[in-house]
Amino acid sequence: MTQSVTVRSMFRLLPGHISTPEGAGRETESIVSPYTLQQMTFVFGGVSPLAIGDYVVPFVTVANGTVPITINSDGTKTFADATDELAAAINANDSLVNLLLATSNGATTVTTIARSANTSLPLPVTTVPGADTLTA
């Protein structure tokens, strides 16, 4: 393989670089800059089955305001049921599906990961009935 172009002469044309603005004074940026996606973890705690009532996770978004995700317990729902239901509800919500991807560990924890490095949501303040907890 023969290199025909050097980084000095045509660095703008190399993969992984964009230049803004074009012309004199241009600043070269990498489009593969390292970043950390936002991740939130929700942990159910207390006594299984969950207490009777609504477990609410209110996500605050810029475009859609507060988007509450509610899991209702009838007194027979286990932690595993609640985590699966919470993850599915987040993934099915039209206002959140493009912002977050939720996964359940099948026990007590739901993890959400932002779909974009530009997504930044405040940590939800959860509400639960009885002595159970849902910690964000």
C-alpha positions, 0 to 999 in steps of 0.5 A: 500500500502506498500513501498518497496523501499526508495528514498535513496536506489534506487532513480534512478528507480523512475519515473521522474528521469534520471541519467547521467552518470551512476556510481560514481559521477552521477548527478540526473536530473528530466525529468519534470523540469519546463520550459517556451516555447517560444511564439511570438505574431504578431499584425496587426494594421492600417486601415481595409481593409489592404493596398495593398501589401505584409506583410512579416514575416521572421523567421530565423531558424538554419536549414533552414535559413530565412523562409519568410511567406508572406500575400498578400493584394489586398485592400479588406482583413480585419484584421481577414482574414489576421490573419487567413491566417498568422496562416494557412501559418505558420502551413502549412510551411514545415520548420516551422511546426515542430518548431511552432504552430500558432493560430489566435484570429480571430481579429488582433493577431496571436500567435506562440508557440514553439513545444519544450522547446529547440526551440529559434528563434529570433523575426522576423522584419516584413515589411508591405506596406503603413501605416499599421503595423505588430508588432512582 
